Amino acid sequence: MDLERSFKLHVKSHKLKTPYKLSFGTIREIDSVQVAFTQRSRTTVGEVVPLVGYNDESTESISKFIKQKLSESSKFSSLQDFRAHVAQNIRDHGFACSPILCAIDLHDSAFTESMQKSKMAVDEFVVPTSTSNATSLREALHENLNRFVKIKLSSDPEHDFSVLSACEAALMACSKPIRLDANQALNLDQARFLYRSIENSNFRNVIHYIEQALPFDDWQGSEVLANEFELPTMLDESVVLLSDVEKAQRIGVQHIKLKLFKQGGLVELEQMIQKAVELDMRVILGNGVSTEIGNDMENYFYLKFKGKIVLGSEANGFAKI
């Protein structure tokens, strides 16, 4: 089979309903870079949504990588050999590998048939908000007192703590633990200030964890936070390969975020969930910057491992479009 002719690359743009505020910028529009794989008249589609700031993979660099890999596919006699060739690049090009790997993995009928039966209740999805201002945050919390809520932080921990403090009553009225996400925006001193401030606050008990306070490669700093404070540290951008799950556990981090674009394909994502569960770690699953294509795959695993991973799916990007 000529593998190259079995694949097609597409890029589709989507405007968001409302701007999505992150520590490194505000997103108003996304690109869905898609790979369609056709074999024996059956077509499956994988996607990735670039998020420059989360990592350095852009629409342009991802498209270039995919075109290059597809041009090399004719060198491989089997589809699985080609898959392995792509997968060896996950560490440095995880986003670019993902749509190829997922399109291939979806040809396993066990995945696709189960996904078609996957149904998610609205209240199982995490509701995103931010510390951009206290009034908006307070309103978001009051509107979602019985929902899972994730608050995106800024690069200014003093501002963040001031806004959180101004919303203390609303935070403490929430029935489910609140997630805080810094998206690598802080240095160790800033992170210590934020952790210490929250631990000494009246609303400490409603905060579930702080996600990825430090740059992805600052494992030493993350180890300090995990062992210096009772408030849990959660790692996202740091955890790419199976070995990173084990590394996180070794340094004392018990919470990790897994998402399809970062981990590679369906095979890698499931292996990493299974490993984390074996290590008695707390897995948070899903991508807030995706379309239904990627989120449906993540929510399939959310339902499959429900009861073994943290409740509240973050595979909610589709709802922002």
Buried (B, 14 or more C-beta within 10 A) or exposed (E): EEBBEBBBBEBEEBEBEEBBBBBBBEBEEBBBBBBBBBBEEEEBBBBBBBBEBBBEBBBEBBBEBBEEBBEBBEEBEEBEEBBEBBBEBBEEBBBBBBBBBBBBBBBEEEBBEEBEEBEBEEEBBBBBBBBBEBEBBBBBBEEBEEBBBBBBBBBBBEBBBBBBBBBBEBBEEBEBBBBBBBBBBBBBEBBBBBBBBBEEBEBEEBBBBBBBBBBBEBBEBBBBBBEBBEBBBBBBBBBBBBEBBBBBBEBBBBBBBBBBBBBBBBBBBBBBBBBBBEBEBBBBBBBBBBBBBBBBBBBBBBBBBEEEBBEBBBBBBBBBB
